[in-house]
Amino acid sequence: MLTIGELAAYAGVTVRAVRHYHTKGLLPEPERDHAGYRRYDAGAVVELLRIRTLAEAGVPLARVRELLQAGEEEFAAAVADIDRRLEAEIQERQRHRERIARLASGDGLALPSDVVAFLDRLRALGVDERIVQAERDGWIPLAARSPGRVTEWIARKQEQITDPELTGFYLHLSEALERGDDDSSLIELADQVAAYLTKLVDERGEEYLGGPADIEPTFVELMDTLAFDTVPSARRLIELLKERGWDGWTALHRASGSHPPRPPRPETPASSAADLTCPL
């Protein structure tokens, strides 16, 4: 006959675990002997080993008793069910691991890899980090709201950023971040952007610039505010562009009743305002 300590040692568990199994009703608790100790026989060792094996296999203790008492077919079905549940848990944990890994990757948090690649491309071009941050923060809610459209949008962005004029827009806006709203370079930039947009629409059509029609105005306003808070110069630039026939930021479009755009000043390159802080 064995003491509880000896039983635990034979089964490779702790005394605390044996007592826990008693509490759960998994392992019968023997009567005490004349000295006040509980004594366990070989059957208790076998039963405890079965309990330990099931528990280590990931079987919830709530189902261990069921399995210990099940017939062969019932046992096999229950084990198959537990295996499916464990497989689902493994997949969920793997998704958690992937998310944790993305936490260490900066822009990769909540953004697909092709968007991250685009942000890295902006940095490589020398775009100010505040503008890159505005781009990133704009993509996060957009990717969450319309994940199925991100591939389409970012492909268009990747195509647009190959245009030297658009690259020039990013770089000149970077320079304008430290300047006042009335700085002449910002006014010149608005002239150039308006002329560029007109040319682009003539060549590609206005849908090449504007945002998807299914994005509601409140969401567009939210995205615009996010961009303006990060890059204050963008708000003034949009005001200037509106005077030149263009309105909006996230969903750029021709302003109703607008005046024709002013002629560009050749010394300042420009690009599409729609391509600063969002994929639209």
Buried (B, 14 or more C-beta within 10 A) or exposed (E): EBBBEBBBEBBEBEBEBBBBBBEEEBBEBBEEEEEEEBBBEEEBBEBBBBBBEBBEEEBEBEBBBEBBEBEEEEBEEBBEEBEEBEEEEEEEEEEEEEEEEBEEEEBBEBBBEBBBEBBEBBEEBEBBEBBBBBBBBBBBBBBEEBEEBBEEBBEBBBEBBEBEBBBBBBBBBBBBEEEEBEBEEBBBBBBBBBBBBBBBBEEEEEEBBBBBEEBEEEBBBBBBEBBBEBBBBBBBBBEBBBBBBBBBBBBBBBBEEBEEBBEBBEEBBBBBBBBBBBBB
